[in-house]
């Protein structure tokens, strides 16, 4: 399939030829996007972003109704998919209906499983292994409400970051740092900032949309999603408080950042990420090159790219329509998978010894790193693959503060959680599978554990 020309292939325009209106079309929406997604604010004594303030307010207002609302949405997703499969071909030609409900039989099956799990958990019927407060209850009452409110506002306002040139401008300006250090385009810095200040799921959502729009190659998208979707500062504080190490939060989060940077430098340079091809999503091809032409300053080229990108937006209605479709796609396509696969992952973690067996090789490593209570801490090194909060649950019962510190750091730097990030990636068009995600999870664990242990010993010396 022929790859379309990139925007960078067009003649270089002079910034002086743009009108004030063209500049404002880039600057004003992008500034609002920065304020909502990237600027930290303090709310109720914790650090979050403007988007988080809105999400928290909505969750506080309708929090008790969210499990019922989302169970209904999951049921609509499953029943709608079955009905569309049974409908005549001409009905399926309705674009919105086809995109949202006409899916592969595998996804239909998972939507049905998700609907059953949600109903069992909401009503309190069926096998206890499904509707337990530690399995289906965690997903329906703890995870899904957070995802619902965050994805609602993130999907509605994300076009402010993507459609009006901000990613193009920042990508061009910081490419000289991001590319040699992480082998990534400059625009990936925006994904990282959105994750750190807001939510890792928002970062993955940004990455997915950038890949599907032709701004990341397959390798770049896989690297960004699996290495830069760090848990937010707000959630990191929750983990620290749960483990009773919040009095050391500055040292704790500094360690998380250092471990994240080390892993982000190493992981893209080894398989399976290094094996990913630098080709683009075939239906759209490559849409931009961040390389700066000869004789043009980096800043000027970044502005040219940004203003040109903003000029492609036809009107506010188009942006709103795209945002609403994103919300519907996530609610109907992703949330049912979170309910299905998240519950299964937690069932395996809570009611089988699989993760305990998998943790045995970590015991001698933890002893070598002089980490107290190694046998009790070992399962926390592996159980995070199911859910990011499970290591903290295991670690909360450990007496050694140093060990709890390390467990908390590891739970935030492993990144690949099947109840959340993992499902997002599997559902997306980014070319990664569950085996590769598990390998990346293990790589990140092995790479960051010695770093976390070293820093912990320094802080607790």
C-alpha positions in Angstrom: 0.0 0.0 0.0 1.4 3.4 -1.0 2.4 5.6 1.9 1.0 9.2 1.6 3.4 12.1 1.6 4.1 13.5 4.9 3.3 17.0 5.8 7.0 17.7 6.0 7.2 17.0 2.3 5.3 20.3 1.6 7.3 23.4 0.8 8.6 25.3 3.8 6.3 28.3 4.5 7.5 31.4 6.2 6.0 32.2 9.6 5.7 35.8 8.6 3.0 34.9 6.0 0.5 33.7 8.7 -2.2 36.0 9.9 -3.0 36.8 13.5 -6.2 34.7 13.2 -4.1 31.7 12.1 -1.7 32.1 15.0 -4.6 32.3 17.5 -6.2 29.2 16.0 -3.1 27.3 17.1 -2.3 29.2 20.3 -5.7 29.5 22.1 -7.0 25.9 21.9 -3.5 24.6 22.6 -3.2 26.8 25.6 -6.5 25.6 27.0 -5.3 22.0 26.4 -2.1 22.6 28.3 -4.0 24.1 31.2 -6.3 21.1 31.3 -3.9 18.3 30.7 -0.4 19.4 31.7 -0.4 22.1 34.4 -0.4 20.7 37.9 -3.0 22.1 40.3 -3.7 21.4 44.0 -7.2 20.1 44.9 -8.2 18.9 48.3 -4.6 18.8 49.3 -3.3 16.7 46.5 -1.7 17.4 43.2 -3.7 16.7 40.0 -4.6 18.5 36.7 -7.6 20.5 35.6 -9.0 17.4 34.0 -8.7 15.6 37.3 -10.6 18.3 39.1 -13.5 17.9 36.7 -13.3 14.1 36.9 -13.2 14.1 40.7 -16.2 16.5 40.8 -18.3 14.3 38.5 -17.4 11.1 40.4 -18.3 12.8 43.7 -21.6 13.9 42.3 -22.8 10.6 40.7 -20.3 8.1 42.2 -23.0 5.9 43.7 -24.8 5.6 40.4 -21.7 4.9 38.3 -21.7 1.1 38.8 -25.4 0.9 37.6 -24.8 3.3 34.7 -21.7 1.4 33.5 -23.3 -2.0 33.9 -26.1 -0.7 31.6 -23.5 0.5 29.1 -21.7 -2.8 29.1 -25.0 -4.7 28.6 -25.9 -2.3 25.7 -22.4 -3.0 24.2 -22.9 -6.8 24.3 -26.6 -6.9 23.2 -25.9 -4.3 20.5 -23.1 -6.3 19.1 -25.3 -9.4 18.9 -28.1 -7.5 17.3 -25.9 -5.9 14.7 -24.5 -9.3 13.7 -28.1 -10.4 13.1 -29.2 -7.4 11.2 -29.3 -7.1 7.4 -26.2 -5.9 5.6 -27.8 -2.5 4.8 -28.2 -1.7 8.5 -24.5 -2.5 9.1 -23.6 0.2 6.5 -24.5 2.9 9.0 -21.0 4.1 9.8 -21.4 4.9 13.5 -23.3 1.6 14.2 -20.8 -0.4 12.3 -17.8 1.1 14.0 -19.2 0.7 17.5 -21.0 -2.6 17.3 -19.8 -4.6 14.3 -16.8 -6.2 15.9 -14.9 -9.5 15.7 -16.6 -12.5 17.4 -13.8 -12.6 20.0 -14.6 -9.1 21.1 -18.3 -9.9 21.1 -17.6 -12.9 23.4 -15.6 -10.7 25.8 -18.4 -8.1 25.8 -20.8 -10.8 26.8 -18.5 -12.0 29.5 -18.0 -8.5 30.8 -21.8 -7.9 30.9 -22.3 -11.1 32.9 -19.6 -10.2 35.3 -21.0 -6.7 35.8 -24.5 -8.0 36.4 -23.3 -10.7 38.8 -21.3 -8.1 40.7 -23.9 -5.4 40.8 -26.8 -7.6 41.8 -24.7 -9.9 44.0 -25.5 -13.2 42.4 -23.5 -16.0 40.7 -20.2 -17.5 41.8 -18.5 -15.6 44.6 -15.2 -15.9 42.8 -16.6 -13.5 40.2 -18.5 -11.0 42.4 -16.1 -11.0 45.3 -15.0 -7.6 46.7 -11.5 -8.6 45.7 -12.3 -9.4 42.0 -15.4 -8.1 40.2 -16.0 -5.7 43.1 -12.6 -4.1 42.6 -13.2 -3.6 38.9 -16.9 -2.4 39.0 -16.7 -0.3 42.1 -13.1 1.0 42.2 -11.6 0.8 38.7 -14.4 1.5 36.3 -15.8 4.6 38.0 -12.3 6.2 37.8 -12.0 5.2 34.1 -15.5 6.4 33.3 -15.0 10.0 34.5 -11.4 10.3 33.3 -12.1 8.9 29.8 -15.2 11.1 29.5 -13.3 14.4 30.0 -10.0 13.2 28.3 -11.9 12.1 25.2 -13.9 15.3 25.0 -10.9 17.6 25.5 -8.1 15.6 23.9 -8.6 17.3 20.5 -7.2 20.4 22.1 -3.9 18.7 22.3 -4.0 16.7 19.1 -5.9 18.8 16.5 -4.6 22.4 16.9 -0.8 21.9 16.5 0.5 21.6 20.0 1.9 18.1 19.5 3.5 19.2 16.2 5.1 22.2 17.8 6.5 20.4 20.9 7.5 17.4 18.9 9.7 19.5 16.6 11.2 21.6 19.4 12.2 18.8 21.8 13.1 16.1 19.2 16.8 16.6 19.8 16.4 15.4 23.4 13.8 12.7 23.0 15.3 10.9 19.9 18.8 10.2 21.1 17.8 9.4 24.7 14.7 7.3 24.1 14.7 6.8 20.3 11.3 8.6 20.1 9.8 11.6 18.4 9.6 14.8 20.5 5.8 14.7 20.7 6.1 11.7 23.1 7.1 14.2 25.8 3.5 15.4 25.8 2.3 11.8 26.4 4.6 11.5 29.3 3.6 14.8 30.9 -0.1 13.9 30.5 0.6 10.6 32.3 2.7 12.0 35.1 0.4 15.0 35.9 -3.0 13.2 35.2 -3.4 9.6 34.4 -1.4 6.8 32.7 -4.6 5.8 30.9 -4.8 9.3 29.4 -1.2 8.8 28.2 -2.1 5.5 26.5 -5.2 7.1 24.9 -3.1 9.9 23.5 -0.5 7.4 22.1 -3.2 5.3 20.5 -4.8 8.2 18.8 -1.4 9.5 17.6 -0.6 6.1 16.2 -3.9 5.6 14.4 -3.6 9.1 12.9 -0.1 8.4 11.5 2.1 10.4 13.9 3.8 7.4 15.5 5.4 4.4 13.9 4.6 0.9 15.2 7.8 0.8 17.2 7.3 4.4 18.5 3.7 3.7 19.6 4.6 0.5 21.3 7.6 2.1 23.1 5.7 5.2 24.3 2.6 3.2 25.5 4.7 0.7 27.4 7.3 3.0 28.9 5.8 6.5 29.3 2.3 5.8 30.8 3.6 6.3 34.3 1.0 6.4 37.1 0.0 10.0 38.0 1.5 11.9 40.9 -2.0 11.7 42.5 -2.2 7.9 42.4 1.4 7.7 43.5 0.5 9.5 46.7 -2.4 7.1 47.2 0.0 4.1 46.9 2.5 5.8 49.3 -0.3 6.5 51.8 -1.6 3.0 51.6 1.9 1.6 52.4 2.4 4.2 55.2 5.4 5.8 53.5 3.7 9.0 52.5 6.0 10.9 54.9 8.8 10.1 52.4 6.8 11.0 49.3 9.4 13.3 47.8 12.1 10.5 48.0 9.5 7.9 46.9 8.4 9.7 43.8 11.9 10.8 42.9 12.8 7.1 42.9 9.8 6.3 40.7 10.9 8.9 38.2 14.6 7.7 38.1 13.5 4.1 37.7 11.1 5.1 34.9 13.8 7.0 33.0 16.3 4.1 33.3 13.7 1.6 32.0 12.6 4.0 29.2 16.2 4.2 28.0 16.9 0.4 28.1 13.7 -1.2 27.1 13.3 0.3 23.6 16.8 -1.0 22.8 16.1 -4.7 23.5 13.5 -7.1 22.1 10.6 -7.3 21.8 10.3 -3.5 21.4 13.5 -3.2 19.3 12.0 -5.7 16.9 9.0 -3.5 16.1 9.1 -2.0 12.6 9.3 1.8 12.0 6.4 1.6 9.6 3.1 3.4 10.1 -0.5 2.4 10.5 -1.3 1.4 7.0 -4.7 3.1 6.4 -3.2 6.5 7.0 0.6 6.2 6.5 3.1 8.7 7.9 1.6 12.1 8.4 4.5 14.2 9.8 8.2 14.3 10.0 9.8 16.3 12.9 13.1 16.7 11.1 13.9 20.3 10.6 14.8 21.3 7.0 18.2 22.9 6.3 18.3 26.7 6.8 15.2 26.7 9.0 15.3 27.3 12.8 13.8 24.6 15.0 11.3 27.1 16.6 10.2 28.5 13.2 9.6 25.0 11.8 7.7 24.0 14.8 5.4 27.0 14.5 4.9 26.4 10.8 3.9 22.8 11.5 1.6 23.8 14.3 -0.2 26.6 12.4 -0.6 24.4 9.3 -2.1 21.6 11.5 -4.5 24.0 13.2 -5.6 25.3 9.8 -6.9 21.8 8.9 -9.6 22.0 11.5 -12.8 23.0 9.7 -14.8 24.0 12.8 -15.8 23.4 16.4 -18.5 21.0 15.4 -16.0 18.6 13.8 -13.9 18.6 17.0 -16.9 18.0 19.3 -18.2 15.2 17.1 -14.8 13.5 17.2 -14.7 13.8 21.0 -18.2 12.3 21.4 -17.3 9.4 19.2 -14.2 8.8 21.2 -16.3 8.6 24.4 -18.8 6.2 22.8 -16.0 4.0 21.5 -14.3 3.7 24.9 -17.5 3.2 26.8 -18.8 0.5 24.5 -15.6 -1.0 23.3 -13.1 -0.8 26.2 -15.0 -0.8 29.5 -16.6 -4.2 28.8 -13.1 -5.6 28.2 -11.9 -4.0 31.5 -14.8 -5.7 33.3 -14.1 -9.1 31.7 -10.3 -9.3 31.6 -9.7 -7.3 34.7 -12.0 -9.6 36.7 -10.3 -12.7 35.3 -6.9 -11.3 36.1 -7.9 -10.6 39.7 -9.5 -14.1 40.0 -6.2 -15.6 39.0 -4.3 -13.4 41.5 -6.6 -13.9 44.4 -7.8 -17.5 44.1 -4.9 -19.4 42.4 -1.2 -19.8 43.4 0.0 -18.9 39.9 1.5 -15.6 40.8 3.1 -17.1 44.0 4.8 -19.8 41.9 6.0 -17.2 39.3 7.5 -15.1 42.2 9.8 -17.8 43.5 12.8 -16.8 41.2 12.6 -13.3 42.8 13.3 -14.5 46.3 17.1 -15.1 45.8 17.3 -11.8 43.9 15.6 -9.9 46.7 18.0 -11.5 49.2 20.9 -10.6 47.1 19.7 -7.0 47.1 19.5 -7.2 50.9 15.7 -6.5 51.0 14.1 -7.6 54.3 11.2 -10.1 54.3 12.1 -11.3 50.8 9.8 -14.3 50.8 6.8 -12.1 51.7 7.7 -9.4 49.2 8.4 -11.7 46.2 4.7 -12.1 45.1 4.4 -8.3 45.0 7.1 -8.3 42.3 4.9 -10.3 39.9 1.2 -9.8 40.9 1.2 -6.2 39.5 0.8 -7.7 36.0 -2.8 -8.4 37.0 -3.5 -5.0 38.7 -1.4 -2.1 39.8 -2.9 -1.9 43.3 -2.3 -5.6 44.2 1.4 -5.1 45.1 0.4 -2.5 47.6 -2.2 -4.8 49.1 0.5 -7.5 49.6 3.1 -5.0 50.8 0.8 -3.3 53.4 1.2 -6.3 55.7 5.1 -6.2 55.6 6.8 -4.8 58.6 10.0 -3.5 57.0 9.5 0.1 55.8 12.3 -0.2 53.3 10.6 -3.2 51.7 7.3 -1.4 51.5 9.1 1.5 49.9 10.5 -0.8 47.2 7.2 -2.5 46.6 5.5 0.8 46.2 8.1 2.0 43.7 7.9 -1.3 41.7 4.1 -1.2 41.6 4.3 2.2 39.8 7.2 1.5 37.5 6.2 -1.9 36.1 3.4 -0.1 34.1 1.9 -3.1 32.3 -1.3 -3.9 34.3 -3.8 -6.2 32.6 -6.8 -4.6 34.4 -6.0 -1.3 32.8 -3.0 -0.4 30.6 -2.7 -3.9 29.2 -6.3 -4.1 28.1 -6.0 -0.6 26.5 -3.1 -1.8 24.4 -4.7 -5.1 23.4 -7.8 -3.3 22.4 -5.9 -0.7 20.4 -4.3 -1.1 17.0 -0.8 -0.8 18.4 1.0 -4.1 17.4 1.6 -5.7 20.8 0.2 -8.9 22.2 -0.3 -10.3 25.7 2.9 -12.4 25.6 5.0 -9.4 24.6 3.3 -7.3 27.3 4.3 -9.9 29.9 7.9 -9.9 28.7 8.0 -6.1 28.8 6.6 -6.3 32.4 9.3 -8.7 33.4 12.0 -6.6 31.7 10.8 -3.5 33.5 10.8 -5.4 36.8 14.3 -6.8 36.4 15.7 -3.4 35.2 14.1 -1.2 37.9 14.4 -3.5 40.9 18.1 -3.0 41.5 17.7 0.8 41.0 14.8 1.0 43.4 16.7 -1.2 46.0 19.9 1.0 45.7 18.0 4.2 46.2 16.0 2.8 49.0 19.1 1.7 50.9 20.5 5.2 50.4 17.3 6.8 51.8 17.1 4.4 54.7 20.8 4.4 55.5 
